[in-house]
Amino acid sequence: MIIPLFRLLLRHLFILTMFVLPLGVLLTPAAAYAQTEQQAIHPVRGFLPDLKFTLEGAGGKTYTQDNFKGKTVLMFFGYASCPDICPTTMAQLAHVMETLGDEASKVRIIFVSVDPHRDTPDLLQAYVDAFDSHAIGLTGTEKQIADVARRYRVAYQIEKPDPKSPDTYEVAHSRGVYFFDAKGRARLLAADTESVEALTASVRKVLQQG
């Protein structure tokens, strides 16, 4: 039991440090946790680039940022086999959309998979559909995903698969929800799993900014 627990602690430490590093600040785990608690939703206007990508969705459709013009976008990176962070975050975002009521029509959730080997576009769309009808699942080639992840300072690491079970492996990735306004400008970054109330208030703030 000690070894699996130690690996689990290392995995969560990796995820925490991967979030802190993209913001350009290297902190001890305790300090990082304190900072996240104090300010979990960060303004990023001027620090992160506008929405831009070319990825593949269900049915062989290619998506770019132009498909989301006029919509506030909540972008999240993860993978369909994720046991904890991704389903928790997607459930929260679905609750946010429900709370928004009629305003939800102005918002889209983009779930970008960092696990292209297992997450086919159709499988990924079925995954996000289970949470919310406003969500779009996108993937692509390794290079396409790496380019988008690098653009938004997202860190991820795919464990080396067991040769006897090539489809069984874990993926460590940084967490966070990126908020883009209707013009594709990066506005906010929710660093951790925030309350539905805080996330909803932030979405409404971005909607008002236009």
Biotite code that builds the C-alpha atoms (Angstrom):
import biotite.structure as struc

atoms = struc.array([
    struc.Atom([0.000, 0.000, 0.000], chain_id="A", res_id=1, res_name="MET", atom_name="CA", element="C"),
    struc.Atom([2.922, 2.353, 0.675], chain_id="A", res_id=2, res_name="ILE", atom_name="CA", element="C"),
    struc.Atom([4.232, 2.384, -2.904], chain_id="A", res_id=3, res_name="ILE", atom_name="CA", element="C"),
    struc.Atom([0.876, 3.124, -4.618], chain_id="A", res_id=4, res_name="PRO", atom_name="CA", element="C"),
    struc.Atom([0.198, 5.871, -2.052], chain_id="A", res_id=5, res_name="LEU", atom_name="CA", element="C"),
    struc.Atom([3.634, 7.378, -2.654], chain_id="A", res_id=6, res_name="PHE", atom_name="CA", element="C"),
    struc.Atom([3.015, 7.350, -6.435], chain_id="A", res_id=7, res_name="ARG", atom_name="CA", element="C"),
    struc.Atom([-0.336, 9.031, -5.899], chain_id="A", res_id=8, res_name="LEU", atom_name="CA", element="C"),
    struc.Atom([1.254, 11.776, -3.795], chain_id="A", res_id=9, res_name="LEU", atom_name="CA", element="C"),
    struc.Atom([3.932, 12.306, -6.438], chain_id="A", res_id=10, res_name="LEU", atom_name="CA", element="C"),
    struc.Atom([1.275, 12.526, -9.149], chain_id="A", res_id=11, res_name="ARG", atom_name="CA", element="C"),
    struc.Atom([-0.692, 15.209, -7.325], chain_id="A", res_id=12, res_name="HIS", atom_name="CA", element="C"),
    struc.Atom([2.522, 17.098, -6.520], chain_id="A", res_id=13, res_name="LEU", atom_name="CA", element="C"),
    struc.Atom([3.397, 17.007, -10.237], chain_id="A", res_id=14, res_name="PHE", atom_name="CA", element="C"),
    struc.Atom([-0.010, 18.406, -11.168], chain_id="A", res_id=15, res_name="ILE", atom_name="CA", element="C"),
    struc.Atom([0.282, 21.170, -8.579], chain_id="A", res_id=16, res_name="LEU", atom_name="CA", element="C"),
    struc.Atom([3.768, 22.235, -9.690], chain_id="A", res_id=17, res_name="THR", atom_name="CA", element="C"),
    struc.Atom([2.784, 22.067, -13.347], chain_id="A", res_id=18, res_name="MET", atom_name="CA", element="C"),
    struc.Atom([0.059, 24.609, -12.668], chain_id="A", res_id=19, res_name="PHE", atom_name="CA", element="C"),
    struc.Atom([2.389, 26.928, -10.789], chain_id="A", res_id=20, res_name="VAL", atom_name="CA", element="C"),
    struc.Atom([5.220, 26.782, -13.342], chain_id="A", res_id=21, res_name="LEU", atom_name="CA", element="C"),
    struc.Atom([3.162, 28.053, -16.303], chain_id="A", res_id=22, res_name="PRO", atom_name="CA", element="C"),
    struc.Atom([2.423, 31.206, -14.334], chain_id="A", res_id=23, res_name="LEU", atom_name="CA", element="C"),
    struc.Atom([6.148, 31.792, -14.017], chain_id="A", res_id=24, res_name="GLY", atom_name="CA", element="C"),
    struc.Atom([6.370, 31.355, -10.238], chain_id="A", res_id=25, res_name="VAL", atom_name="CA", element="C"),
    struc.Atom([8.161, 28.459, -8.557], chain_id="A", res_id=26, res_name="LEU", atom_name="CA", element="C"),
    struc.Atom([6.814, 27.901, -5.043], chain_id="A", res_id=27, res_name="LEU", atom_name="CA", element="C"),
    struc.Atom([7.034, 25.227, -2.422], chain_id="A", res_id=28, res_name="THR", atom_name="CA", element="C"),
    struc.Atom([3.937, 22.981, -2.368], chain_id="A", res_id=29, res_name="PRO", atom_name="CA", element="C"),
    struc.Atom([2.694, 24.675, 0.814], chain_id="A", res_id=30, res_name="ALA", atom_name="CA", element="C"),
    struc.Atom([3.153, 28.155, -0.620], chain_id="A", res_id=31, res_name="ALA", atom_name="CA", element="C"),
    struc.Atom([1.589, 27.164, -3.906], chain_id="A", res_id=32, res_name="ALA", atom_name="CA", element="C"),
    struc.Atom([-1.436, 25.768, -2.121], chain_id="A", res_id=33, res_name="TYR", atom_name="CA", element="C"),
    struc.Atom([-1.812, 28.937, -0.051], chain_id="A", res_id=34, res_name="ALA", atom_name="CA", element="C"),
    struc.Atom([-1.617, 31.128, -3.155], chain_id="A", res_id=35, res_name="GLN", atom_name="CA", element="C"),
    struc.Atom([-4.173, 28.985, -4.981], chain_id="A", res_id=36, res_name="THR", atom_name="CA", element="C"),
    struc.Atom([-6.563, 29.232, -2.058], chain_id="A", res_id=37, res_name="GLU", atom_name="CA", element="C"),
    struc.Atom([-6.224, 33.022, -1.901], chain_id="A", res_id=38, res_name="GLN", atom_name="CA", element="C"),
    struc.Atom([-6.585, 33.675, -5.614], chain_id="A", res_id=39, res_name="GLN", atom_name="CA", element="C"),
    struc.Atom([-7.889, 30.736, -7.584], chain_id="A", res_id=40, res_name="ALA", atom_name="CA", element="C"),
    struc.Atom([-9.265, 32.710, -10.531], chain_id="A", res_id=41, res_name="ILE", atom_name="CA", element="C"),
    struc.Atom([-6.539, 34.788, -12.139], chain_id="A", res_id=42, res_name="HIS", atom_name="CA", element="C"),
    struc.Atom([-6.907, 37.652, -14.637], chain_id="A", res_id=43, res_name="PRO", atom_name="CA", element="C"),
    struc.Atom([-4.697, 36.757, -17.634], chain_id="A", res_id=44, res_name="VAL", atom_name="CA", element="C"),
    struc.Atom([-5.491, 39.478, -20.162], chain_id="A", res_id=45, res_name="ARG", atom_name="CA", element="C"),
    struc.Atom([-2.145, 40.482, -21.662], chain_id="A", res_id=46, res_name="GLY", atom_name="CA", element="C"),
    struc.Atom([-0.374, 37.432, -20.243], chain_id="A", res_id=47, res_name="PHE", atom_name="CA", element="C"),
    struc.Atom([-1.870, 34.661, -22.391], chain_id="A", res_id=48, res_name="LEU", atom_name="CA", element="C"),
    struc.Atom([-2.514, 34.753, -26.159], chain_id="A", res_id=49, res_name="PRO", atom_name="CA", element="C"),
    struc.Atom([-5.883, 34.906, -27.858], chain_id="A", res_id=50, res_name="ASP", atom_name="CA", element="C"),
    struc.Atom([-7.806, 31.759, -28.730], chain_id="A", res_id=51, res_name="LEU", atom_name="CA", element="C"),
    struc.Atom([-6.156, 30.003, -31.672], chain_id="A", res_id=52, res_name="LYS", atom_name="CA", element="C"),
    struc.Atom([-5.985, 26.340, -32.653], chain_id="A", res_id=53, res_name="PHE", atom_name="CA", element="C"),
    struc.Atom([-6.632, 23.765, -35.360], chain_id="A", res_id=54, res_name="THR", atom_name="CA", element="C"),
    struc.Atom([-7.970, 20.495, -33.973], chain_id="A", res_id=55, res_name="LEU", atom_name="CA", element="C"),
    struc.Atom([-10.270, 17.644, -34.945], chain_id="A", res_id=56, res_name="GLU", atom_name="CA", element="C"),
    struc.Atom([-13.760, 17.004, -33.644], chain_id="A", res_id=57, res_name="GLY", atom_name="CA", element="C"),
    struc.Atom([-16.325, 14.234, -34.064], chain_id="A", res_id=58, res_name="ALA", atom_name="CA", element="C"),
    struc.Atom([-17.284, 13.166, -37.561], chain_id="A", res_id=59, res_name="GLY", atom_name="CA", element="C"),
    struc.Atom([-13.921, 14.197, -39.012], chain_id="A", res_id=60, res_name="GLY", atom_name="CA", element="C"),
    struc.Atom([-14.745, 17.909, -38.667], chain_id="A", res_id=61, res_name="LYS", atom_name="CA", element="C"),
    struc.Atom([-11.840, 20.336, -38.316], chain_id="A", res_id=62, res_name="THR", atom_name="CA", element="C"),
    struc.Atom([-12.340, 23.084, -35.757], chain_id="A", res_id=63, res_name="TYR", atom_name="CA", element="C"),
    struc.Atom([-10.495, 26.378, -35.395], chain_id="A", res_id=64, res_name="THR", atom_name="CA", element="C"),
    struc.Atom([-11.062, 29.410, -33.218], chain_id="A", res_id=65, res_name="GLN", atom_name="CA", element="C"),
    struc.Atom([-13.325, 30.776, -35.960], chain_id="A", res_id=66, res_name="ASP", atom_name="CA", element="C"),
    struc.Atom([-15.966, 28.175, -35.088], chain_id="A", res_id=67, res_name="ASN", atom_name="CA", element="C"),
    struc.Atom([-16.436, 29.904, -31.748], chain_id="A", res_id=68, res_name="PHE", atom_name="CA", element="C"),
    struc.Atom([-16.626, 33.550, -32.787], chain_id="A", res_id=69, res_name="LYS", atom_name="CA", element="C"),
    struc.Atom([-19.168, 35.419, -30.714], chain_id="A", res_id=70, res_name="GLY", atom_name="CA", element="C"),
    struc.Atom([-19.101, 32.821, -27.914], chain_id="A", res_id=71, res_name="LYS", atom_name="CA", element="C"),
    struc.Atom([-17.485, 32.938, -24.518], chain_id="A", res_id=72, res_name="THR", atom_name="CA", element="C"),
    struc.Atom([-15.238, 29.868, -24.385], chain_id="A", res_id=73, res_name="VAL", atom_name="CA", element="C"),
    struc.Atom([-14.253, 27.774, -21.371], chain_id="A", res_id=74, res_name="LEU", atom_name="CA", element="C"),
    struc.Atom([-11.281, 25.673, -22.448], chain_id="A", res_id=75, res_name="MET", atom_name="CA", element="C"),
    struc.Atom([-10.010, 22.744, -20.425], chain_id="A", res_id=76, res_name="PHE", atom_name="CA", element="C"),
    struc.Atom([-7.216, 20.233, -21.123], chain_id="A", res_id=77, res_name="PHE", atom_name="CA", element="C"),
    struc.Atom([-7.461, 16.610, -20.008], chain_id="A", res_id=78, res_name="GLY", atom_name="CA", element="C"),
    struc.Atom([-8.312, 13.116, -21.227], chain_id="A", res_id=79, res_name="TYR", atom_name="CA", element="C"),
    struc.Atom([-11.347, 10.860, -21.203], chain_id="A", res_id=80, res_name="ALA", atom_name="CA", element="C"),
    struc.Atom([-9.738, 8.127, -19.050], chain_id="A", res_id=81, res_name="SER", atom_name="CA", element="C"),
    struc.Atom([-8.843, 10.590, -16.285], chain_id="A", res_id=82, res_name="CYS", atom_name="CA", element="C"),
    struc.Atom([-10.069, 9.185, -12.958], chain_id="A", res_id=83, res_name="PRO", atom_name="CA", element="C"),
    struc.Atom([-10.446, 12.399, -10.974], chain_id="A", res_id=84, res_name="ASP", atom_name="CA", element="C"),
    struc.Atom([-9.645, 15.912, -12.221], chain_id="A", res_id=85, res_name="ILE", atom_name="CA", element="C"),
    struc.Atom([-11.388, 15.789, -15.592], chain_id="A", res_id=86, res_name="CYS", atom_name="CA", element="C"),
    struc.Atom([-14.756, 14.326, -14.585], chain_id="A", res_id=87, res_name="PRO", atom_name="CA", element="C"),
    struc.Atom([-14.877, 16.593, -11.540], chain_id="A", res_id=88, res_name="THR", atom_name="CA", element="C"),
    struc.Atom([-14.140, 19.701, -13.612], chain_id="A", res_id=89, res_name="THR", atom_name="CA", element="C"),
    struc.Atom([-16.523, 18.733, -16.402], chain_id="A", res_id=90, res_name="MET", atom_name="CA", element="C"),
    struc.Atom([-19.293, 18.117, -13.859], chain_id="A", res_id=91, res_name="ALA", atom_name="CA", element="C"),
    struc.Atom([-18.692, 21.543, -12.354], chain_id="A", res_id=92, res_name="GLN", atom_name="CA", element="C"),
    struc.Atom([-18.708, 23.254, -15.744], chain_id="A", res_id=93, res_name="LEU", atom_name="CA", element="C"),
    struc.Atom([-21.940, 21.467, -16.614], chain_id="A", res_id=94, res_name="ALA", atom_name="CA", element="C"),
    struc.Atom([-23.431, 22.801, -13.384], chain_id="A", res_id=95, res_name="HIS", atom_name="CA", element="C"),
    struc.Atom([-22.221, 26.284, -14.307], chain_id="A", res_id=96, res_name="VAL", atom_name="CA", element="C"),
    struc.Atom([-23.986, 26.032, -17.661], chain_id="A", res_id=97, res_name="MET", atom_name="CA", element="C"),
    struc.Atom([-27.165, 24.934, -15.933], chain_id="A", res_id=98, res_name="GLU", atom_name="CA", element="C"),
    struc.Atom([-26.904, 27.847, -13.503], chain_id="A", res_id=99, res_name="THR", atom_name="CA", element="C"),
    struc.Atom([-26.419, 30.328, -16.348], chain_id="A", res_id=100, res_name="LEU", atom_name="CA", element="C"),
    struc.Atom([-29.864, 29.542, -17.725], chain_id="A", res_id=101, res_name="GLY", atom_name="CA", element="C"),
    struc.Atom([-30.550, 31.315, -21.030], chain_id="A", res_id=102, res_name="ASP", atom_name="CA", element="C"),
    struc.Atom([-27.043, 32.820, -20.974], chain_id="A", res_id=103, res_name="GLU", atom_name="CA", element="C"),
    struc.Atom([-25.594, 29.336, -21.516], chain_id="A", res_id=104, res_name="ALA", atom_name="CA", element="C"),
    struc.Atom([-26.364, 29.686, -25.234], chain_id="A", res_id=105, res_name="SER", atom_name="CA", element="C"),
    struc.Atom([-23.589, 32.298, -25.383], chain_id="A", res_id=106, res_name="LYS", atom_name="CA", element="C"),
    struc.Atom([-21.002, 29.927, -23.879], chain_id="A", res_id=107, res_name="VAL", atom_name="CA", element="C"),
    struc.Atom([-19.144, 26.869, -25.176], chain_id="A", res_id=108, res_name="ARG", atom_name="CA", element="C"),
    struc.Atom([-16.968, 24.380, -23.310], chain_id="A", res_id=109, res_name="ILE", atom_name="CA", element="C"),
    struc.Atom([-13.944, 23.080, -25.235], chain_id="A", res_id=110, res_name="ILE", atom_name="CA", element="C"),
    struc.Atom([-12.353, 19.923, -23.843], chain_id="A", res_id=111, res_name="PHE", atom_name="CA", element="C"),
    struc.Atom([-8.943, 19.355, -25.467], chain_id="A", res_id=112, res_name="VAL", atom_name="CA", element="C"),
    struc.Atom([-7.542, 15.854, -25.045], chain_id="A", res_id=113, res_name="SER", atom_name="CA", element="C"),
    struc.Atom([-3.834, 15.435, -24.372], chain_id="A", res_id=114, res_name="VAL", atom_name="CA", element="C"),
    struc.Atom([-4.178, 11.692, -24.970], chain_id="A", res_id=115, res_name="ASP", atom_name="CA", element="C"),
    struc.Atom([-4.677, 11.354, -28.749], chain_id="A", res_id=116, res_name="PRO", atom_name="CA", element="C"),
    struc.Atom([-3.779, 7.661, -28.820], chain_id="A", res_id=117, res_name="HIS", atom_name="CA", element="C"),
    struc.Atom([-6.864, 6.604, -26.864], chain_id="A", res_id=118, res_name="ARG", atom_name="CA", element="C"),
    struc.Atom([-9.202, 9.589, -27.310], chain_id="A", res_id=119, res_name="ASP", atom_name="CA", element="C"),
    struc.Atom([-10.618, 9.418, -30.810], chain_id="A", res_id=120, res_name="THR", atom_name="CA", element="C"),
    struc.Atom([-12.755, 12.437, -31.778], chain_id="A", res_id=121, res_name="PRO", atom_name="CA", element="C"),
    struc.Atom([-16.009, 10.468, -31.625], chain_id="A", res_id=122, res_name="ASP", atom_name="CA", element="C"),
    struc.Atom([-15.160, 8.864, -28.278], chain_id="A", res_id=123, res_name="LEU", atom_name="CA", element="C"),
    struc.Atom([-14.191, 12.250, -26.876], chain_id="A", res_id=124, res_name="LEU", atom_name="CA", element="C"),
    struc.Atom([-17.434, 13.862, -28.015], chain_id="A", res_id=125, res_name="GLN", atom_name="CA", element="C"),
    struc.Atom([-19.449, 11.057, -26.437], chain_id="A", res_id=126, res_name="ALA", atom_name="CA", element="C"),
    struc.Atom([-17.527, 11.688, -23.205], chain_id="A", res_id=127, res_name="TYR", atom_name="CA", element="C"),
    struc.Atom([-18.288, 15.424, -23.051], chain_id="A", res_id=128, res_name="VAL", atom_name="CA", element="C"),
    struc.Atom([-21.888, 14.896, -24.197], chain_id="A", res_id=129, res_name="ASP", atom_name="CA", element="C"),
    struc.Atom([-22.441, 12.920, -21.001], chain_id="A", res_id=130, res_name="ALA", atom_name="CA", element="C"),
    struc.Atom([-21.838, 16.157, -19.087], chain_id="A", res_id=131, res_name="PHE", atom_name="CA", element="C"),
    struc.Atom([-23.220, 18.999, -21.190], chain_id="A", res_id=132, res_name="ASP", atom_name="CA", element="C"),
    struc.Atom([-24.669, 19.603, -24.648], chain_id="A", res_id=133, res_name="SER", atom_name="CA", element="C"),
    struc.Atom([-22.659, 22.822, -25.012], chain_id="A", res_id=134, res_name="HIS", atom_name="CA", element="C"),
    struc.Atom([-19.334, 20.966, -24.786], chain_id="A", res_id=135, res_name="ALA", atom_name="CA", element="C"),
    struc.Atom([-17.100, 20.133, -27.733], chain_id="A", res_id=136, res_name="ILE", atom_name="CA", element="C"),
    struc.Atom([-14.403, 17.464, -27.484], chain_id="A", res_id=137, res_name="GLY", atom_name="CA", element="C"),
    struc.Atom([-11.309, 18.139, -29.605], chain_id="A", res_id=138, res_name="LEU", atom_name="CA", element="C"),
    struc.Atom([-8.117, 16.237, -30.286], chain_id="A", res_id=139, res_name="THR", atom_name="CA", element="C"),
    struc.Atom([-5.522, 16.061, -33.046], chain_id="A", res_id=140, res_name="GLY", atom_name="CA", element="C"),
    struc.Atom([-2.057, 14.874, -33.892], chain_id="A", res_id=141, res_name="THR", atom_name="CA", element="C"),
    struc.Atom([0.625, 14.826, -31.226], chain_id="A", res_id=142, res_name="GLU", atom_name="CA", element="C"),
    struc.Atom([2.105, 17.965, -32.755], chain_id="A", res_id=143, res_name="LYS", atom_name="CA", element="C"),
    struc.Atom([-1.208, 19.813, -32.924], chain_id="A", res_id=144, res_name="GLN", atom_name="CA", element="C"),
    struc.Atom([-1.925, 19.075, -29.284], chain_id="A", res_id=145, res_name="ILE", atom_name="CA", element="C"),
    struc.Atom([1.612, 19.967, -28.210], chain_id="A", res_id=146, res_name="ALA", atom_name="CA", element="C"),
    struc.Atom([1.376, 23.285, -30.081], chain_id="A", res_id=147, res_name="ASP", atom_name="CA", element="C"),
    struc.Atom([-1.899, 24.263, -28.408], chain_id="A", res_id=148, res_name="VAL", atom_name="CA", element="C"),
    struc.Atom([-0.670, 23.123, -24.983], chain_id="A", res_id=149, res_name="ALA", atom_name="CA", element="C"),
    struc.Atom([2.527, 25.112, -25.392], chain_id="A", res_id=150, res_name="ARG", atom_name="CA", element="C"),
    struc.Atom([0.570, 28.188, -26.473], chain_id="A", res_id=151, res_name="ARG", atom_name="CA", element="C"),
    struc.Atom([-1.371, 28.173, -23.213], chain_id="A", res_id=152, res_name="TYR", atom_name="CA", element="C"),
    struc.Atom([1.455, 26.866, -21.025], chain_id="A", res_id=153, res_name="ARG", atom_name="CA", element="C"),
    struc.Atom([-0.228, 23.566, -20.288], chain_id="A", res_id=154, res_name="VAL", atom_name="CA", element="C"),
    struc.Atom([2.050, 20.788, -19.049], chain_id="A", res_id=155, res_name="ALA", atom_name="CA", element="C"),
    struc.Atom([1.296, 17.105, -19.463], chain_id="A", res_id=156, res_name="TYR", atom_name="CA", element="C"),
    struc.Atom([3.194, 13.846, -19.300], chain_id="A", res_id=157, res_name="GLN", atom_name="CA", element="C"),
    struc.Atom([2.133, 10.458, -20.638], chain_id="A", res_id=158, res_name="ILE", atom_name="CA", element="C"),
    struc.Atom([3.477, 7.457, -18.744], chain_id="A", res_id=159, res_name="GLU", atom_name="CA", element="C"),
    struc.Atom([5.261, 4.796, -20.750], chain_id="A", res_id=160, res_name="LYS", atom_name="CA", element="C"),
    struc.Atom([2.720, 2.013, -21.431], chain_id="A", res_id=161, res_name="PRO", atom_name="CA", element="C"),
    struc.Atom([3.306, -1.555, -20.353], chain_id="A", res_id=162, res_name="ASP", atom_name="CA", element="C"),
    struc.Atom([4.179, -3.544, -23.524], chain_id="A", res_id=163, res_name="PRO", atom_name="CA", element="C"),
    struc.Atom([1.717, -6.219, -22.389], chain_id="A", res_id=164, res_name="LYS", atom_name="CA", element="C"),
    struc.Atom([-1.079, -3.641, -22.079], chain_id="A", res_id=165, res_name="SER", atom_name="CA", element="C"),
    struc.Atom([-0.310, -0.739, -24.449], chain_id="A", res_id=166, res_name="PRO", atom_name="CA", element="C"),
    struc.Atom([-3.625, 1.011, -23.826], chain_id="A", res_id=167, res_name="ASP", atom_name="CA", element="C"),
    struc.Atom([-3.219, 1.067, -20.056], chain_id="A", res_id=168, res_name="THR", atom_name="CA", element="C"),
    struc.Atom([-1.296, 4.088, -18.793], chain_id="A", res_id=169, res_name="TYR", atom_name="CA", element="C"),
    struc.Atom([-1.806, 7.292, -16.831], chain_id="A", res_id=170, res_name="GLU", atom_name="CA", element="C"),
    struc.Atom([-1.479, 10.886, -17.985], chain_id="A", res_id=171, res_name="VAL", atom_name="CA", element="C"),
    struc.Atom([-0.421, 13.647, -15.594], chain_id="A", res_id=172, res_name="ALA", atom_name="CA", element="C"),
    struc.Atom([-1.553, 17.100, -16.658], chain_id="A", res_id=173, res_name="HIS", atom_name="CA", element="C"),
    struc.Atom([-1.868, 20.589, -15.274], chain_id="A", res_id=174, res_name="SER", atom_name="CA", element="C"),
    struc.Atom([-5.335, 21.690, -14.318], chain_id="A", res_id=175, res_name="ARG", atom_name="CA", element="C"),
    struc.Atom([-7.178, 24.891, -15.017], chain_id="A", res_id=176, res_name="GLY", atom_name="CA", element="C"),
    struc.Atom([-10.049, 26.351, -17.013], chain_id="A", res_id=177, res_name="VAL", atom_name="CA", element="C"),
    struc.Atom([-9.256, 29.112, -19.508], chain_id="A", res_id=178, res_name="TYR", atom_name="CA", element="C"),
    struc.Atom([-11.899, 31.808, -20.079], chain_id="A", res_id=179, res_name="PHE", atom_name="CA", element="C"),
    struc.Atom([-11.975, 33.545, -23.480], chain_id="A", res_id=180, res_name="PHE", atom_name="CA", element="C"),
    struc.Atom([-14.388, 36.338, -24.340], chain_id="A", res_id=181, res_name="ASP", atom_name="CA", element="C"),
    struc.Atom([-16.569, 36.576, -27.454], chain_id="A", res_id=182, res_name="ALA", atom_name="CA", element="C"),
    struc.Atom([-13.657, 38.059, -29.410], chain_id="A", res_id=183, res_name="LYS", atom_name="CA", element="C"),
    struc.Atom([-11.329, 35.201, -28.476], chain_id="A", res_id=184, res_name="GLY", atom_name="CA", element="C"),
    struc.Atom([-9.302, 37.195, -25.969], chain_id="A", res_id=185, res_name="ARG", atom_name="CA", element="C"),
    struc.Atom([-7.921, 35.342, -22.934], chain_id="A", res_id=186, res_name="ALA", atom_name="CA", element="C"),
    struc.Atom([-9.540, 36.826, -19.840], chain_id="A", res_id=187, res_name="ARG", atom_name="CA", element="C"),
    struc.Atom([-9.331, 34.507, -16.832], chain_id="A", res_id=188, res_name="LEU", atom_name="CA", element="C"),
    struc.Atom([-7.749, 31.280, -15.630], chain_id="A", res_id=189, res_name="LEU", atom_name="CA", element="C"),
    struc.Atom([-9.455, 29.252, -12.935], chain_id="A", res_id=190, res_name="ALA", atom_name="CA", element="C"),
    struc.Atom([-6.470, 27.566, -11.353], chain_id="A", res_id=191, res_name="ALA", atom_name="CA", element="C"),
    struc.Atom([-8.223, 24.884, -9.381], chain_id="A", res_id=192, res_name="ASP", atom_name="CA", element="C"),
    struc.Atom([-11.623, 23.288, -8.939], chain_id="A", res_id=193, res_name="THR", atom_name="CA", element="C"),
    struc.Atom([-13.499, 26.363, -7.800], chain_id="A", res_id=194, res_name="GLU", atom_name="CA", element="C"),
    struc.Atom([-17.035, 26.561, -6.483], chain_id="A", res_id=195, res_name="SER", atom_name="CA", element="C"),
    struc.Atom([-19.841, 26.627, -9.038], chain_id="A", res_id=196, res_name="VAL", atom_name="CA", element="C"),
    struc.Atom([-20.833, 30.046, -7.697], chain_id="A", res_id=197, res_name="GLU", atom_name="CA", element="C"),
    struc.Atom([-17.368, 31.503, -8.278], chain_id="A", res_id=198, res_name="ALA", atom_name="CA", element="C"),
    struc.Atom([-17.077, 29.985, -11.749], chain_id="A", res_id=199, res_name="LEU", atom_name="CA", element="C"),
    struc.Atom([-20.545, 31.194, -12.742], chain_id="A", res_id=200, res_name="THR", atom_name="CA", element="C"),
    struc.Atom([-19.807, 34.702, -11.510], chain_id="A", res_id=201, res_name="ALA", atom_name="CA", element="C"),
    struc.Atom([-16.588, 34.711, -13.539], chain_id="A", res_id=202, res_name="SER", atom_name="CA", element="C"),
    struc.Atom([-18.396, 33.568, -16.695], chain_id="A", res_id=203, res_name="VAL", atom_name="CA", element="C"),
    struc.Atom([-20.977, 36.324, -16.277], chain_id="A", res_id=204, res_name="ARG", atom_name="CA", element="C"),
    struc.Atom([-18.172, 38.835, -15.811], chain_id="A", res_id=205, res_name="LYS", atom_name="CA", element="C"),
    struc.Atom([-16.593, 37.752, -19.108], chain_id="A", res_id=206, res_name="VAL", atom_name="CA", element="C"),
    struc.Atom([-19.974, 37.868, -20.851], chain_id="A", res_id=207, res_name="LEU", atom_name="CA", element="C"),
    struc.Atom([-20.415, 41.455, -19.725], chain_id="A", res_id=208, res_name="GLN", atom_name="CA", element="C"),
    struc.Atom([-16.968, 42.376, -21.044], chain_id="A", res_id=209, res_name="GLN", atom_name="CA", element="C"),
    struc.Atom([-18.064, 41.349, -24.536], chain_id="A", res_id=210, res_name="GLY", atom_name="CA", element="C"),
])
